[in-house]
Amino acid sequence: MSLTRVVLTSGRSLDLSELRLSSTYGGMCGGMLEGYPCKPVNDLKIRGLVRAAEHAHPSVPVHLVPPQREYPDQYAGAFGPVEVLPAVACVGAFHSTALDRDRDPVLSRSALTIIWFQPTARVPYGCDAEEALRDVDWEGLARDYEL
């Protein structure tokens, strides 16, 4: 059963079967135990999300939508300037019709796990999903599988 359907800018419909939302800097009082949001912290967070997605679904490719990074005018600390990612990290398991048109449409699907960031904790829906999510190159990234 699909949680929702997202329509890519290419017109392909994707069914979202699993979604994990987490606060980008959450889990600790005040958002970060020590330090501040900066490139090394953000890169570590992103690598952790990719690794977790690869382990959760090892036979499905994982794609990271490059997140928007903001640099507010603040003091630069020991790890460089402040760099802020959108507030919510999202990991979604998406499925669609098979890429290979010669495959049996009843028994074959394509799949891709997508990681993206967004400003709010809302489930993507139809054409109202984040633009970067809707621009994913499904044909170039997803993989076919048999049911």
Secondary structure, DSSP 8 states (H G I E B T S, - for coil): --SEEEE-TTS-EEEEEEEEEEETT-SSTTS-SSS--BHHHHHHHHHHHHHHHHHHSTTS-EEE-----B--S---BTTBSB-B--SEEEEEEEEEE-SSTTS-TTTEEEEEEEEEEESS-----BT-S-HHHHT--HHHH-EEEE-
